[in-house]
Structures are given as structure tokens and as C-alpha cells.
Amino acid sequence: MILAIDQSTSGTKLMLFNEQLEMVKRINKAHRQYYPQPGWVEHDAEEIYDNVVSGIKELLNDSPEVIDQLRRDSHSLSLAITNQRETVVVWDKNTARPIAHAVVWQCLRGAECCNALKAAGHGPMVQEKSGLIIDPYFSASGAKWLLDNIEGARAAAERGDLLMGTMESWLIWRLTGGRQHVTDVTNASRTLLMNIHSLQWDEELMRLFTIPATMLPRILPCDSIFGETDIEGLLPCPIEIAGVLGDSHGALAGQMCFEAGLGKATYGTGSSVMVNIGEGYSSAPDGLVTSVAFAAAGKCFYAFEGNIHCTGATLKWLQEQMQLIESPADVEPAALSVTDNGGVYMVPAFAGLGAPWWNAEARAAIVGMSLATSRAHILRAALESIGYQVNDLIQAMMQTAGIALKEIRVDGGPTRNATLMQFQADLLGVPVNCSDVEEASAMGAVVMNVLGRGVYASLEDIARQRRSRWTKTPQADPALMQKYVEGWHKAVKRVL
């Protein structure tokens, strides 16, 4: 069995998987969100660690056969981890206590530092070295803020008494009793401190953010053995920690996007899109970032990544603010009641337009209405806006990478809308596939676990285990889809 920890922004899931990559048990543990000032977001790293331990205890108490087997065979259980990215913890290695709450990826306290570095002209150098843009979203400015503002922290860091890491580093350090201070290459690639070409911490970036090298964990491939733990004595013998990666990378690996041209789209309130661009680094299109997709089986794959502000949120707006529908499920039958959008386009720039347009001042609009426009046309336009935004993002990625898109693998609530998924396949001109994986990020960690422990010989062997729920193949006339896309771009231009 594989014990999988999925430590996310809102809580922690503890799961048991078998070696056929099937989830057999799961429990959830929520943790508190702290908002000490406007724009600040914090987590209590000790609460999260305690939740992990108590959650595993609860899970194993409900599965006594796992412990019985472990007593007979010390290799019958192992541990894999996926985690919220960018959230950073700084702790004292002598007391094993954080010096403050963790700075969450949503926290804006590093904005002043980031704005100063951009104003000083460091942006191009940072992007060339890290693949990222200077932004408080990433870990470095949050860690710098803690060192500069917590009494005695800077001096303690200079003495070598403090350690820092993203959430998986903190958990591994605690689970191994402080013996292993390590991270994986995907989490390291989201800190603004790792050189994405050498896959090592970069001295110039560390100097820029005034982070001492002694604080940083050792960087390992995702399919490494990261240490051993008996989970605070819960287990009769130590087990291996194998398979670690950040949650979006976990979803990419969990969807088994192991080749260049395979990508994943997660449809939620917004949408996260990540496409494997292969083993060669490439600078991302404006407004997007290049990350390490994952490193495994002796190879390192890169990915383009971008996020769209409003996809599922658009349907919620129609329900809650406009009261045009009683639930998001009502959109599909309404959209199907008309033959096309009637020339109507909705540009859902409720919080500005994200990638690839990046205009924070843009505001939402419905354009192209006439006296013949009905409620159904507006609902269809809202549904289609989700497909257009994902298409824009992926086309920008593919043109920059110079590779052909093979397939998009999807997850999230809106994937239940068959009309939207068919429209997405028609726009992209490639299959849209929905796997039967409930927990894609955890599955990615399990994939790295079984690869690292030699249960499967290769990524290709693992890919054969993938199970699909459905696939939508392109059905529409490409010329017609191009006409729709041109109409969408005209609507976006009017909003911009």
C-alpha cells in the first residue's frame, strides 16, 4: 500500500492507494486560515503537521490489516507527498518550531519587496534564471519578509540556526525527526530561488532575496527516496518516503502527461492549465511561466503553466448575481436549446483578464446582442467563454514551444458538462480526455512513489495503467470554429 498525503491550501487529505494505482481509502482534515491584515494569508505549520499525524493514525486505525502486513514485511507500506506550492515555512532547527506562521501563496506581504526588485530592473534576469516572474505569489519574498520582520530571525539565519522550505520540506523534516532537509525539483522551481537550467539553488537569486544558503533544503528528483519515518512511533518499523511533488505537477503526472504535447486543464472557479513541453527549457509566453513539470526516471521535463481567473466562477455569477439559472447544471440544456451563440460573446473579465491577455483593468462584458438575443444565447455565450479562454492559453503555449498538442486531460466540476467538453475539443482540434482519477495530485505522488521504489520499471509501464472515463474527439468544421474564435477575439479587443 502507498500512504499519500495531499497537503492543500484548505486542508489535508490522507489516502491509501494500492500498487494498481487505485485509491481505497481517504479522510480529510481541515486547518484554520489566518488573515492578520488585509491581503495577508497565513497557516499554522504545526497545526498542519499535527493534522497529518492524527489523520494517518485515524486512517490506519481504520485499516488494521495494513499494520499487520507491515509487521511481516517492512516494505509493504510507503509514503508519498503532494502539497500546496509556494507556501513557505521558516523554522528553528534546534527547537523544531516555526518562527512564525507560514506565509501562504495567496499572501501579498511580499509585494513591496517584489515591486522594488522589478523597479530596479531585475525582472528579466530573474525570469531567465528561474522561469518565473517576480511576484509575492512565489516563496522567496515571503521568506525574506519573515527574516526581516521577525525579531532575531535575520541573525539566527546568519548563524545557521534557521531552515526554510515549502510545506513538503517541513513535513519531511518533522516526519524524519529532523534528519532530512530535502525538497523535490518541482517545489524548488516555484520559490524564485532555483536556477531552472541547472536545477540547483542559484547564488545570485539567493543574494537578491537575501536568503542564506544554509537555510535551503537539498533538491532531489520527484521519484527519489526522501527519507524514512515511523510517523511519531505510530508504525512498528520505519517506512520509506518516496514520491514528492507540488500539487499542479502532481495533477500533470497523475493524468500521466509524460510526453511533450500532453497537458492538463483543471476546471474550477478559475482554470489551471499546464502543458508538458519536453526535456528542453523554453521561455514562456508573456504572462505565463516555465516550471519543471517533473523529474523522474533520470529525465527532467519542463512545462508551461498559466491560470485563468473566471471559468466556473462565471456560471456561479449567472446563478447567484443574475439569477438566470438555479444551478450551474441548468446552463447545458439552455445552451443546447439554440443552434449557436447567435453572435453573442461573453468576456468574463470580472477580475480583469488573465493569461494570455493580462489586463487587470479589463471588465466583463456581453457583446453582440440584438433584439433576437435570448436568455439561452447569453447562457451559451457564458459556457463558450470557458472554452475560448482555455483555447487562447494553450494556443499561446504551443506556438511558443513549437510543438504540437496531442491531447488535453481534464478534471474538475465543469467536466461534467458534456457540451462544454465537446466544444473544447472542437476548438483545440485534439481529443479532450477525462480520466477516472478522483485525486489527480495524490495520484501523481503515488506514480512517483512506485517508480522510485521500482514497482514499475518506467513511465511507459505506468501510463498503461491509466483508465479513462470518456474522450471527446473534435467533430466540428475547423473553418467554423475559426470563425467563432475570430468573433471571440473581436469581443476581447472591445473589452481591452
C-alpha atoms as one frame of an Amber mdcrd trajectory, in Angstrom:
protein
   0.000   0.000   0.000   1.001   3.634  -0.507   0.023   6.198   2.076  -0.485
   9.511   0.227  -0.529  12.934   1.885  -2.194  15.697  -0.144  -1.478  18.847
   1.854  -3.543  21.587   0.208  -4.437  25.204   0.949  -7.699  24.447   2.740
  -6.847  21.144   4.404  -5.004  17.851   4.249  -6.225  14.614   2.674  -4.790
  11.311   3.832  -5.273   8.434   1.399  -4.366   4.804   0.899  -3.571   3.563
  -2.612  -2.709   0.080  -3.776   0.057  -0.647  -6.289  -2.516  -0.928  -9.089
  -2.867   2.859  -8.543  -6.357   2.591  -7.073  -7.411   4.733  -4.105  -9.013
   2.544  -1.444  -9.496   4.912   1.495  -9.474   8.666   2.249 -10.053  11.067
   5.124  -9.894  14.879   5.231  -8.506  17.228   7.881  -9.257  20.954   7.644
  -6.928  23.582   9.089  -7.529  27.180  10.082  -6.903  30.132   7.738  -5.383
  33.251   9.311  -5.892  36.762   7.888  -3.989  39.071  10.270  -4.076  42.059
   7.905  -5.819  42.864   4.601  -4.047  40.888   1.870  -2.187  38.654   4.328
  -2.849  34.899   4.495  -1.174  32.519   6.956  -1.255  28.880   8.059  -0.067
  27.307  11.290   2.550  24.805  10.094   2.464  22.952  13.429  -1.312  22.506
  13.158  -0.838  21.106   9.657   1.829  18.657  10.851  -0.370  17.573  13.782
  -3.243  17.048  11.315  -1.016  14.839   9.167  -0.037  12.648  12.114  -3.541
  12.409  13.597  -5.038  11.828  10.138  -2.639   8.977   9.406  -3.415   7.490
  12.820  -7.131   7.650  12.074  -6.642   6.143   8.628  -4.511   3.263   9.924
  -6.801   2.579  12.885  -9.482   2.035  10.266  -7.129  -0.295   8.313  -5.542
  -2.683  10.866  -4.617  -5.119   8.094  -2.061  -2.571   6.811  -0.209  -2.585
  10.159  -0.423  -6.366  10.402   1.166  -6.684   6.971   3.836  -4.112   7.869
   4.859  -6.212  10.877   5.501  -9.104   8.494   7.081  -7.045   5.682   8.713
  -3.659   6.323   8.387  -2.770   2.628   4.617  -3.310   2.447   3.885   0.365
   3.173   5.467   3.595   1.932   4.618   7.284   1.960   4.129   9.814  -0.884
   3.505  13.568  -0.589   1.932  16.260  -2.760   1.415  19.765  -1.442   0.204
  23.298  -1.921   3.027  25.078  -3.704   4.841  28.318  -2.769   3.561  28.441
   0.852   6.751  28.852   2.870   7.725  27.879   6.419  10.774  29.165   8.340
  11.692  27.201  11.462  14.415  26.867  14.102  16.272  23.598  13.603  17.198
  23.450  17.307  13.675  23.839  18.725  11.803  22.323  15.716   9.359  25.240
  15.949   8.421  27.706  13.186   9.462  31.290  13.926   6.023  32.472  12.706
   3.011  31.212  10.811   3.649  30.007   7.262   3.293  32.647   4.542   0.659
  31.268   2.141   0.949  31.596  -1.652  -2.066  33.945  -1.623  -0.342  36.360
   0.798   0.642  39.801  -0.527   3.064  40.883   2.210   5.998  40.410  -0.173
   4.557  42.861  -2.723   6.708  45.805  -1.601   9.893  43.753  -1.965   8.808
  42.430  -5.369   7.847  45.885  -6.659  11.222  47.278  -5.598  13.111  44.477
  -7.368  11.077  44.960 -10.545  11.608  48.738 -10.410  15.353  48.118 -10.092
  15.255  46.169 -13.362  15.821  42.641 -12.012  12.771  41.113 -13.740  14.449
  39.821 -16.926  17.362  38.235 -15.035  15.027  36.546 -12.555  12.800  35.190
 -15.318  15.758  33.926 -17.344  17.201  32.093 -14.327  14.052  30.871 -12.558
  11.464  30.717 -15.355   9.171  32.808 -13.135   8.090  36.425 -12.834   8.899
  38.414  -9.681   5.715  38.148  -7.658   4.701  37.623  -3.998   2.840  34.502
  -5.188   6.211  32.695  -5.132   8.051  31.777  -1.920  11.161  33.965  -1.805
   9.641  37.337  -0.867   7.569  35.758   1.931  10.658  34.111   3.426  12.605
  37.378   3.135   9.791  39.248   4.894   9.940  36.820   7.840  13.718  37.193
   8.167  13.459  40.992   8.022  10.479  41.431  10.349  10.555  38.676  12.998
  12.777  39.771  15.888  16.128  37.988  15.858  15.320  35.988  12.708  17.940
  37.527  10.437  20.736  36.977  12.985  19.582  33.405  13.637  19.545  32.710
   9.886  23.068  34.072   9.507  24.201  31.796  12.379  22.775  28.794  10.520
  20.034  28.119  13.083  17.058  28.581  10.751  15.744  26.406   7.932  13.158
  27.222   5.282  11.108  25.200   2.884   7.763  24.732   1.259   5.233  22.523
   3.000   6.638  19.160   1.860  10.094  20.104   3.234   8.593  20.963   6.611
   6.605  17.726   6.746   9.565  15.542   5.707  11.889  17.257   8.211   9.398
  16.635  11.019   8.490  13.099   9.917  12.173  12.116   9.793  12.915  13.664
  13.185  14.995  16.423  11.596  17.294  14.004   9.752  16.291  15.032   6.236
  16.026  18.618   4.986  15.033  17.996   1.374  12.668  19.163  -1.344  11.790
  17.994  -4.821  12.613  19.847  -8.002   9.000  20.919  -8.760   8.503  22.682
  -5.428  12.001  24.176  -5.654  11.142  25.529  -9.103   8.335  27.644  -7.563
  10.430  29.509  -4.979  12.186  32.103  -7.240  15.472  30.742  -5.832  16.205
  27.741  -8.070  18.035  28.008 -11.381  15.700  26.198 -13.753  18.586  25.279
 -16.091  20.975  23.748 -13.528  18.171  22.563 -11.181  20.185  23.909  -8.249
  19.805  26.860  -5.896  21.149  29.974  -7.589  23.610  32.192  -5.685  22.558
  35.395  -7.458  18.863  34.780  -6.737  19.624  33.951  -3.091  21.588  37.227
  -2.772  18.765  39.175  -4.421  16.250  37.932  -1.850  18.848  37.848   0.991
  18.270  34.160   1.748  21.306  32.368   3.307  22.199  29.124   1.508  22.315
  27.277   4.856  18.521  27.595   5.138  17.674  25.762   1.950  16.862  22.060
   1.530  18.635  19.632  -0.782  16.882  19.340  -4.168  16.011  15.818  -5.382
  14.126  14.337  -8.372  10.437  13.606  -7.755  10.922   9.817  -7.776  13.647
   9.837  -5.102  13.674   8.207  -1.686  13.394  11.277   0.574  13.956   9.553
   3.921  12.353   7.137   6.382   9.724   7.667   9.066   7.813   5.690  11.685
   5.346   8.632  11.924   5.972   9.573  15.567   6.097   5.903  16.570   2.712
   5.046  15.027   4.306   2.348  12.879   6.099  -0.797  14.089   9.044  -0.011
  11.783  10.242   2.894   9.587   8.852   3.187   6.052  10.265   4.958   3.017
   9.118   8.428   1.957   9.170   8.156  -1.844   7.475  10.322  -4.442   7.107
  14.050  -3.775   5.890  16.898  -5.986   3.789  20.072  -5.919   0.053  19.725
  -6.438  -0.262  21.076 -10.006   2.711  18.966 -11.090   1.087  16.063  -9.277
  -2.058  16.533 -11.354   0.030  16.566 -14.554   1.787  13.336 -13.537  -1.441
  11.874 -12.133  -3.050  12.457 -15.533   0.052  10.672 -16.915   1.102  13.508
 -19.213   4.555  12.000 -19.597   5.216  13.207 -23.180   5.710  16.614 -24.788
   2.393  17.878 -26.130   0.261  16.311 -23.405  -1.351  18.743 -20.992  -3.916
  19.007 -18.238  -6.642  21.543 -17.569  -8.264  21.724 -14.160 -11.647  23.435
 -14.343 -12.716  25.052 -11.100 -13.572  28.597 -10.016 -10.788  29.525 -12.415
  -8.774  27.139 -14.553  -5.196  25.919 -14.230  -3.540  24.795 -17.450  -0.171
  23.028 -17.633   1.378  21.501 -20.758   4.440  19.248 -20.893   6.873  20.883
 -23.357   9.523  18.150 -23.183  13.069  17.888 -21.885  14.264  21.232 -23.265
  13.725  24.522 -21.424  11.827  27.228 -23.272  10.916  30.753 -22.143   7.174
  31.037 -21.578   4.892  33.438 -23.478   4.297  36.814 -21.822   2.381  36.444
 -18.587   2.959  32.692 -18.303   5.710  30.845 -16.501   8.008  27.910 -17.160
   8.268  25.360 -14.353   9.786  21.949 -14.007   6.912  19.609 -14.890   8.567
  16.734 -13.018  11.906  14.939 -12.839  11.774  11.146 -12.895  13.390   8.088
 -14.461  16.590  10.053 -14.982  14.870  12.750 -17.066  13.623  16.265 -16.373
  10.544  17.554 -18.195   9.524  21.208 -18.357   6.052  22.714 -18.555   4.330
  25.957 -19.423   1.741  26.977 -16.878  -0.979  29.589 -16.795  -4.106  30.375
 -14.843  -7.452  31.791 -15.955  -9.371  33.909 -13.445 -13.014  33.131 -14.214
 -14.356  29.889 -15.661 -16.628  28.099 -13.179 -16.984  31.462 -11.385 -18.809
  32.771 -14.461 -21.520  30.141 -14.067 -21.783  30.954 -10.354 -22.270  34.634
 -11.244 -25.136  33.712 -13.558 -26.700  31.775 -10.693 -26.092  33.997  -7.668
 -25.907  37.535  -9.039 -28.028  37.421 -12.185 -30.366  34.591 -11.092 -30.593
  33.357 -14.676 -30.151  29.761 -13.517 -30.887  27.800 -10.344 -27.660  25.779
 -10.587 -24.683  25.521 -12.984 -26.224  22.305 -14.341 -29.020  24.434 -15.891
 -26.600  26.023 -18.375 -26.183  22.962 -20.584 -29.844  22.363 -21.556 -30.313
  26.086 -22.188 -27.201  26.213 -24.376 -28.432  23.217 -26.376 -31.836  24.832
 -26.964 -30.293  27.206 -29.543 -28.325  26.189 -32.628 -25.419  28.577 -31.965
 -24.474  31.628 -29.922 -26.398  33.999 -32.181 -23.338  36.236 -32.432 -23.272
  36.790 -28.669 -19.977  36.591 -26.725 -19.400  36.946 -23.011 -15.936  38.106
 -21.920 -15.820  37.221 -18.191 -13.249  39.815 -17.099 -14.849  40.179 -13.661
 -11.404  40.429 -12.058  -9.541  41.605 -15.153  -8.321  39.307 -17.899  -5.607
  36.805 -17.020  -3.321  34.841 -19.313  -2.559  35.384 -22.136  -4.038  38.909
 -22.136  -3.014  40.166 -18.675  -5.073  43.305 -18.332  -6.105  43.954 -14.727
  -8.266  46.941 -15.723 -10.480  44.996 -18.161 -14.059  44.410 -17.018 -16.644
  41.853 -18.063 -18.993  42.454 -20.979 -21.581  40.716 -23.117 -21.264  41.861
 -26.720 -23.122  41.197 -29.973 -26.675  41.241 -28.604 -29.685  42.096 -30.760
 -33.434  42.058 -30.201 -33.328  38.366 -31.158 -30.943  37.553 -28.278 -32.499
  35.258 -25.671 -31.547  34.018 -22.213 -30.319  30.818 -23.902 -27.888  32.765
 -26.123 -26.417  34.513 -23.096 -26.028  31.221 -21.207 -24.435  29.609 -24.253
 -22.040  32.552 -24.582 -21.069  32.150 -20.920 -20.386  28.440 -21.380 -18.384
  29.009 -24.555 -16.265  31.697 -22.827 -14.680  28.937 -20.721 -13.626  27.035
 -23.844 -12.299  30.155 -25.582 -10.109  31.151 -22.628  -8.540  27.696 -22.311
  -8.000  27.621 -26.082  -6.266  31.031 -26.077  -3.908  29.937 -23.323  -2.993
  26.601 -24.886  -2.506  28.063 -28.384  -0.091  30.660 -26.936   1.836  27.866
 -25.206   2.066  25.668 -28.279   3.173  28.465 -30.601   5.962  29.452 -28.215
   7.102  25.881 -27.558   6.951  24.980 -31.245   5.354  21.620 -30.531   2.041
  20.054 -31.492  -0.642  19.494 -28.891  -1.543  15.781 -28.651  -4.308  15.680
 -26.047  -5.686  17.630 -23.103  -6.599  15.687 -19.983  -9.183  17.325 -17.799
 -10.559  17.292 -14.266 -12.854  19.441 -12.113 -16.596  20.003 -11.744 -17.286
  21.628 -15.156 -16.001  18.466 -16.895 -19.465  17.042 -16.163 -20.799  19.436
 -18.818 -20.563  17.334 -21.989 -21.438  20.290 -24.246 -18.540  22.345 -22.881
 -16.107  19.458 -23.198 -17.132  18.788 -26.801 -16.781  22.497 -27.608 -13.313
  22.444 -26.003 -12.235  19.518 -28.214 -13.635  21.265 -31.307 -11.752  24.486
 -30.502  -8.434  22.772 -29.767  -8.691  20.255 -32.595  -7.367  17.468 -30.334
  -9.023  14.911 -28.034 -10.167  16.021 -24.586  -9.893  13.116 -22.173 -11.276
  12.728 -18.661  -9.583  10.072 -16.561 -11.339   8.263 -13.729  -8.830   9.629
 -11.194 -10.624  11.273  -8.281  -7.498  12.771  -6.754  -5.129  13.656  -9.587
  -2.469  15.387  -7.436  -2.230  12.476  -4.992  -2.133  10.069  -7.921   0.913
  11.948  -9.250   2.740  11.479  -5.960   1.840   7.768  -5.983   3.128   7.494
  -9.572   6.484   8.906  -8.457   6.455   6.608  -5.428   6.007   3.349  -7.362
   8.552   4.472  -9.960  11.140   5.405  -7.328  10.690   2.132  -5.430  10.989
   0.036  -8.608   7.413  -1.306  -8.547   7.155  -0.175 -12.177  10.158  -0.098
 -14.472   9.312   3.012 -16.485   6.875   5.852 -17.074   5.606   3.918 -20.089
   4.679   0.962 -17.860   2.789   3.290 -15.536   0.990   5.014 -18.435  -0.546
   1.654 -19.374  -2.410   1.707 -16.052  -4.316   4.871 -16.963  -8.085   4.475
 -17.053 -10.377   6.916 -18.885 -13.962   7.822 -18.142 -14.596   9.367 -21.569
 -12.916  11.063 -24.526 -14.346  13.844 -26.697 -12.836  13.983 -30.183 -13.140
  17.024 -32.490 -16.387  16.897 -34.513 -16.948  20.441 -35.801 -15.832  22.059
 -39.059 -12.435  23.718 -38.306 -13.377  26.712 -40.504 -16.500  27.305 -38.416
 -14.515  27.077 -35.182 -12.004  29.576 -36.555 -14.886  31.945 -37.314 -16.110
  31.601 -33.709 -12.604  32.244 -32.360 -12.294  35.378 -34.503 -15.606  36.603
 -33.085 -14.334  35.927 -29.573 -11.106  37.844 -30.225 -13.099  40.830 -31.523
 -15.136  40.760 -28.334 -11.959  40.597 -26.206 -10.495  43.519 -28.155 -13.564
  45.622 -27.386 -13.182  44.857 -23.673  -9.468  45.630 -23.727
